[in-house]
Amino acid sequence: MTENITITEATGTWVVRAGGAVLGESKAALELTEGRYPAVVYFPRADIAMAFLDESDHSSHCPHKGDARYFSIVTKSKTIENAAWSYEAPFPAVDMIKDHLAFYASDDVTVERV
């Protein structure tokens, strides 16, 4: 693991919701903590209803995790731009988050332990 990143199993069952729909529920989520930032929950891709997500053109680079690609959530009433991200080929030190998605919690997207 890199000096300022830790990844652990997220205890319990985690759910992500948007637009009145459950996008995913997982008992196998991971919790990534990076420095002083709030912890981020990463859901296994297999536990997410990918039909609600459209890949966007947005991308970013993290010197500790690698290149991230982003997804917008499409609900019945609107599209929530760049609301989720994934590291398709993360650096070896954080390889555990490969095939996982994280979501920006907001007024439109809820990530919580149930």
N, C-alpha and C positions, 0 to 999 in steps of 0.2 A: 504494500500500500504506500502511496506517497505520504510525505511527512504530514500534510494537513488534511488528508481525506481518510475517513473511516467508513466502511460499509458493513452493515450488520443486517441480520434478518429483522424485518419489522414485525413486532409481536402482534398477534391477533389477526382479525380480518379487516382489510382495508377496502374502501369503495371510492370510486370517482363518479360524480354525477354532473350532468350539464343539460340544460334545456328540458328539465323534468324527466330525463332518462338516466338510467344507470349505464355508464359506459363500461364499467368493469368492477369486478370484485375479486379479491385475492387473499389467500392465506399464505402466499409465498412471496409477498412483496419484500423489497429491500429498502433499507434506510441509509441514505448517504449523507454524511456530515462533512462539510468542507470549511475549515477554519471557523470563523465566527458567524457564518451564514446559518440561517435556520435549516434544520434537517429537511431533506427532500425524499419523498417516497417514490420508488421506482417499481412499477407494476410489470410482471411478466407479460410480454406481448400476447401470449396465448390466452391471458385472462381479460383482454380488452376487446370490445366489439369494434374492430377496425373499420367496419362499414360506416361508422360515424366520423371517421377521420379522413381528411384529404391531405396528402403531402403538399407542403407549401414550398416556395422558392427560397425561403429564408434558411440561413445556416449560420453557425457560429463556431468558433474554435476556443477551446479551453486548453491552456498549456499543461494541465494535469490529467485531463480526461480524453482529449482529442476533438474530433469534428462532430458537431451535432447537426442533425437534420430536424426540421420542425413539421408539425402537423396542425391543421386547423380543424376545429370541431364543427360539424355541420348539424344544426338542430332544425326543428320544424320552423322556427321563427327567425333564426339568424345564423351567421357563421362567426365563430369565435376564432379570430386569426391567431396563428402561432401559439396555440394554447398548450401544446404538448411537444416534447422533444425526445430524441433518442440518439444514443451513440452507437452507430452500426458497427464500428470497428474501434472500440475504445482502446486506450493504451493498456499494455499488459497489467499494470498495477491496479487497474480498476475494471478488469475484464468481467467481473461479476455482473456489471450493468448491461452487458451485451444482451440483445433481445429483450430489453426492458424499455418502458416509456415512463416519463415523468410529466406531470401536469402543473401548470401555473394555477394555484388557487386564487380565485377572484370572486366577484359578485356573481359571475356566470358559471364558475366551475368550483365544485366542492370536492376536496380530498379529505377523507376522514376515516378513523378507525371506528368500526361498529361493534 
